[in-house]
């Protein structure tokens, strides 16, 4: 029983610093990606167009004259028959 109590206390004590560490690493990773993207483009306008292309989700595919709700919509075979 005492070992479980020690494990729970250790988990509670060390969880917040570990979570903060992973958040900081994720922020740094995102920042590095942004800076390398900026280096790839000559001017700010092409960079902004590139960012807009990345952040905007693609339009759903038109199929047989009707717009799909999402990329994952697959028409039923019964509808086509």
Residue pairs with C-beta under 8 A, 6 or more apart in sequence:
37 47
37 50
37 51
38 47
40 47
40 50
41 47
41 50
58 71
60 67
60 68
60 69
60 70
60 71
60 73
61 68
61 71
62 68
63 75
64 75
